[in-house]
């Protein structure tokens, strides 16, 4: 890998936010294109972060720091990518379901997906089924990710899926679910397309569901 891009890659793995900003700035000044920086350095780094998490070498705090570091660099690239009419691999809508205010896991999933070149539309917490439906129609998103951290709010995942069916758009979007009390069996029971136990696997699941 080019030394300038390697610097960015390493800064993300190390969670060195200032190093990432300086690295991206230096790479741009040296004539590197924003898509090259994103694809070769940043996306590769986040793939490696996901691998290290899956192998137990990184834990949630390390993954979170790396994701925030990546986002600091992405903030510099985003206006340049827009100017180049860069297309994300897919649009994904994220939200914690109605009645649930927890967002740390959802936020981490969003950052990991951004690092994998998804366009993330984060609806926040306490998201009603109607809002999920509205935003799918508005954005044309191909995937939604629902989170629940309470056993009492898990049922609202099924309520949301039922609302997608009632609106006639269930077949237009893939649905993945996650959260501390959620399990694979529950995901199947409510008709979700997939379940991710953590942020690292959520990226792989999203790519698999959309055949990316």
Secondary structure, DSSP 8 states (H G I E B T S, - for coil): --HHHHHHHHHHHHT-HHHHHHHHHHHHHTT--HHHIIIIIIHHHHHHHHHHHHTTSS-HHHHHHHHHHHHHHHHHHHHHHHHTT---S-EEEEEEBTT----HHHHHHHHHHHHTT-EEEE--SSB-HHHHHHHHHHH--SEEEEE--STTTTHHHHHHHHHHHHTT-GGGSEEEEE-TT--HHHHHHHT-SEE-SSHHHHHHHHHHHTT-
